[in-house]
Amino acid sequence: MITKIQYKKLDGKGLRNFTVQKDLTLEILTEDKSKEGITKTFIKGGTFVGEPILAKLSRRSENGNWIQYGQGQGFMVRNEDNTGAWIIPIKVAAPPIDKSEVAKMETTPETLVGDIQRDLDYINNNPQKRYLGFTAKQLIIIGIALLIVRKL
């Protein structure tokens, strides 16, 4: 399934090693059609490298819009060519991250940059095009109002 991941880093430490407490087989989360359907098995006790994140997942609908369908915390493990990732839930990964630690980390500069990037992505993917700060419909109404005032 084509999936878009919007995320905030939980800390500025970047990638770290973690282990998995139970076997997991997950499908890749990617926007690349050629990578769609790839699965990876994370074996209990195995050590992996990932980055702790807060994630929102969106999938593409039939009309081309992105619809949010999930969110959570986990370790993001990227594939070799960085075109997709798997998200291991924090409750399955060890060492676990405390909720108090997550609350402290949510206001780091990296998360602010992530918020700005998410907002820019929303504006760029917004189906309404804006001209001079107005939608086309608003510009038409303003134009008609100006014509009526001019005729009076």
Secondary structure, 3 states (H helix, E strand, C coil): CEEEEEEEECCCCCCEEEEECCCEEEECEECCHHHCCCEEEECCCCEEEEEEEEEEEEEECCCCCEEEEEEEEEEEEECCCCCEEEEEECCCEECCCCHHHHHHHCCCHHHHHHHHHHHHHHHHHCCCCEECCEEHHHHHHHHHHHHHHHHC
